[in-house]
Structures are given as C-alpha cells and as structure tokens.
Amino acid sequence: MITSINDQLSKFAVSHFQSKKTPFAFFSEIPETCETDELKNYLSPEECARAARFYFRTDHDSFVVAHAIKRLALGAMTCQTPTDVPLTIGSHGKPRLIRACDEDPIQFSLSHTKGVVAFAVAFQAPIGVDVECVNLNIDTANLAKTFLASQDTDLLNSVADTERQQTFFQLWTAKEAYIKGIGLGMSHSLKSFFVEALDHKSRICDSQTGAPLNWITQSCQPTPKHYMSSAIESQSASDDQVTFLELPFQMIG
C-alpha cells in the first residue's frame, strides 16, 4: 500500500540517492481500472481540482498516481509529509521544489500518459522526463517534417520502415524531456535542437551549429507500448547515468 512506497522511497533516498547524488527516474504501469481515492489524500487541493477536470477516467488516474508519487518521493527526500512539500510553478509551467539557500537543490520532472507514469529526480543538475504511448495510427512522417529538426528526420529515415514508428516516439520523448528539463516546454522550438544518435544514451545538439548543448538523453521502454526518456544537464556523456527504476503499481494502490 501507500506506506510501502513511502518506506521504499525513504530507504532509496538515504542509502543510494543522497549518498551518491545519482539521478533516477521511476516509472509505473497503471492498470486500465484502478482505485486512486486513497492517493488523492497526498495531493494538494489544486492538484485534486485539476484531476477532477479530466474527462476520461484513465487520464484522471494517471494524473493522480503521478502526482502522488511526486509528493511521496519529494517528501521522503526532504523529511516532510507529502502534503507539506512546498512547490511553486515557473514562468513556463515547470514545477519547482522550494528549498532554503543552504540546502541542496532538488530538481525533478513528471510525465504521464495512458498506462504509464514517470517521475525523475536529480540533485544540482536540471532534469526532464517524458513518457508516451506508441500510437501506430498517427502520421509520424508528417509530424517529423512539421516539428523536428532536419537531423532528427534524417535519423528517422536511416532506420527500417518497420522500426520507424517506434523510433519516432523514442526521438519525441527525448526531445520533450529536454524542453521540460530546461523549463521552457513547447515554447521552445523542437526544430532548434536534435538528438545525436538512437543509442540508449545520446547528446542533445544545436541544429544550426551541430554543437553539443551539454545535455544527455537516455531512453527505455517501460512496456512494449511505451517509450520513456530522460534528459539531464551534463558536461560529459561519461557522467552518471539516470537510473531507471520500475515501481510496481500494487505498491502504491
């Protein structure tokens, strides 16, 4: 239940995260039907109001689970109850943890889609995360031409036709994670930068100059139907990787 995830996050924060300063990203697969009433107790009134505005139950549940994980994790790392975790919103909508000047800054990012939620945390360095459900029916070629940099499109065209749909979502989540990490969201053009390679770990580069932007992206597939990527500010690709961790839903609901 909820206590077990709080215990798990507390132990992880103390024994692994706080000692090594290693960034991590949780993901949890959400069943089509699940009970989230208890988890709402960890959300703020404003978050509960936002959850109530979702038309589809699956979207509502993903939102509640994602924000409950966010508050439980941040509460464990700051030794506060989840509802007391002080959060604010940046000018472009990115949430931020309010910390005293003498405390280590904790950066985090949140994402949810049909069936999966994701939550990433790092000390010091800005971090972003994105997860998407693979839709085999959308016109990825047109989306790539409209929104992605030419280097991204070239990368897509370099893979086999049978892999292109999946590859598009790997690229898309990596780029979304980056713009969430820098705190600008969709106000920042996806054409202004590109993902250097389709490796598990790759650099983000400027589309005009080709120069690295000191951000590293990593990707994984939490389920066969989903892609998830993190992006973290880093001077070197040899720096600590973001650790992806599966959080079983039965531990939180």
N, C-alpha and C positions, 0 to 999 in steps of 0.2 A: 504494500500500500504506500501511501504518501510518506510515511515515516522512513520506510526502507530507502527510498530515493534520497531523502534528506541525509540519512546516515551515510549512504554511498558517496554522495557528493562531498560531504564533510571530510570523510576519510581520504578521498581522492585529492581534495584541495590541500590538505595538510601534508600527506605523505608524498604526493607527486607534483602537484601544480605549484604550490607555494615554495617548495624547496628547489625545484629545477627551473621554475619560470617557463615551463613548456606550454605552448599554446595547445588548445584542444578544441574539438568540435563533437558534440553529442548529436546523434540522430535517433529518432524513434519512429517506428512504423505504427500508424494509427489504424485500428480496425474500422471497417465501414460503419459499424454500430458500436458505440462505447458510451459509458457513463462519465460525465465530466462535472457533475454538480459539486462534488467534494473539492475538485481542483479550483473551482471558482472562488473558494474561500481564501486562496492565496493571491488573487488578483485585486487590483485597485478598483474603486468604483468606476473610474473612467474606462478601465480595461473591460470590466463587466458590461458597461454600456456599449462599447464597441462590439463586443462579442454578440450582444443581443441584436445588432443590426444586420448580421449575416442572414441571408435568405435560406441558404442550403445548410442542413444540419452538419454535413461533413466539413464545410468551411468553418462553421461555428466551433466544432470540436477541435479542429486543428489549431485554431487561434487560441482557445482556452489552454490546450495542452502545451503549446509553445510558450505562452506567457507564464504558465505555472512553472515550467522547467526553468525559465529565465529567472524568476524570483527565488525559486528554491536554490538554484546554483549560486546566484549572487549573494543570497542570504547566508549560505554555508561558508562562502569565501570571506564574507565581511562580518561574520558572527552576529547577524541580525535576523529577526524573524522576517519571513518573505514579504509580508505586507508592509513592513517598515523600511524596506530597501528604498533609498532616496534616488529617484530617477528624474531626469529632465529631458527635453527634446531639443535637438539642434535646429538651426535655421532651415535645414532641408529635410527635417523629419527623422534624423537618426537619433535613437535614444542614447542617453549617456548616464553613467553612474556618477552621482555627486560624491566626491571624496575630498577630505581635508588636504591642504597643501603638502603636509608631511607624510601622506600615505601613498603607497604605490598606486599609480593609476591602473585601473582595470578597464580594458576595452572589451566590448562584446558586440555580437551581431546575432540576429534572429531571422529565421525564414520558415515559412510553412506553405505546403501545397497539399493537394488531395492525396492523403495516405501517409505523408511523412512530414515531420517537423525537424528543424535543425537549430542548434544553438552553439555559437563559437565564442571562446574567451581567450584573451591574451593579456599579459602584463606588458606595460610600456608601449608596445607596437600596436598601431591601429589594425583591426581585423574585420573582415566581412565574410558572410556566408550566404549561399543561395542554394535552394533545392527546388527541382522542378519535376513534374510528372511528364514522362515522354509521351507526346501526342503524335501518333503516326499519321494523322489525317491532315495536319497543317502543312502549308506550302513553305517549307523551310528555305527553298531556293529564293523565293521572293522576299522572305524575311531577312535572309542574309544580305541580299542585294540592297535592301532598303536601310538596314540598321547597322550592319557590321562593316568593319574596315576591309579594304581590298585584300590585305594579308590574311584575314580570317577566311574570306571567301576562297582564296587560293588553297588554304589549308583544307577546307571542306571538299574542294574539288579534287584533292590529292588522294582521297580515300575511296574505296569501292562504293558503288551505288547502294549496296545492301547495308553499308555502315553509315551512310551519310546522315540519316535521320537521327541516329543515336549520337553521332559526333556533333551535330548541331547543338544538341542540348548540353553536351559537355562544354562546348565553347560558350554557350549562352550563360550557363551558371557561373563559369569562371569570370566572365565579364561583369555579370550582375554582382558577384561577390566583390569585385574590385571597386565598382562605383558605390557600393554600400560601405566598403571599408574606408574610402576617402570621405564619406559622409555627404556626398552630393546626389546620390540616387540618379534617377533618369534625367535630371537637369544637366548631367554630364554626358556628352555625346559618345555613343558606343563606337562611332567611327574614328574617334581621336586616339585610340589605342588598339593593340592587338595582342592575342595570346601567341607566344612564340612557337610553341610546339604542342602536340597532343599527348605528351608524356604525362605520367602521373603527377609530375612536378614541373612547372614551367614558369618562365618570366613573363611579365607584362611589359610591353614596349610601346613607345610613341609611334603612331602610324605615319607621321611626317618625316621624322628623322631616323627611325629604327632604333633609337637609343633606349636601353632598359630604364624603366621607371622605378627601380628599387622596390618592386612588389613581386611576390612569388605566389603563384596559384597552385593548388592541389585539387585533384578530383577523385571521386569514388562513386560507386553505385550502391547505395544502401539497399536497393531492391532491383530486380531486373527491369522494373518500370520507372525507375527514378535515377536522376543524376544529381550529385551534390558537389559543390566546390567551395573551397575557402580561398581567401586572398589575404596576405599579410605583408605589411611593410617590412622589407628586409634588404640589407646591403649586399647579401651574398646568398646564392642558392644553396650553399653548404650549411646555412644556419639551421637550427632545429626545425624539423617539420611539424606541421599541425598534426596532432594525434587524433584520428577519427575513432570514436567510441560508440558502439551500439548500446542504446538504453532500452531494454525490453519494456513494452508498454505495460505489461502486467505489474511492473514495479511502481507505476505511477497512477494506476487507475483500477 
